[in-house]
Amino acid sequence: MPVHRVPRPARPLPLGWAAALSFDFLATVLAALTLCAVGLLWPGITEDYGPDSGPTSPGALAFFLGALTLISSLGGTAVLLSRAGTSRSRSLGLWLSAVRLGLITLAVAVFLTYGIIRVELA
């Protein structure tokens, strides 16, 4: 058994996965920034200016927690892909990215559908 083994270079990502990862990064960062903005504006949106208003209100903290979850899952994907010693960790990182992108897309579609049906048609 040789003492000095040279690691095999990782296979390059297919173009589809590379495009999905790029779009996932942009969508995740945009969604996290949007959640932070809504969290900051939450007292004005709900018109609740009592002692529980401000960036520390429970409603605002929920939006900040959602943004933190998105960014931390993006970081987890980056770690899984950058240290992909096995194809299993690389595959896990790619599927985590795909699931997150699917959930963000679903949330945007539901929000738009709700806005069209509830607000525009009412």
Buried (B, 14 or more C-beta within 10 A) or exposed (E): EEEEEEEEEEEEBEEEBEEBBEBBBEBBBEBBEBBBEBBBEBBEEEEBEEEEBEBEBEBBEBBBEBBEEBBEBBEBBBEBBEEBEEEEBBEBBBEBBBEBBEEBBEEBEEEEEEEEEEEEEE
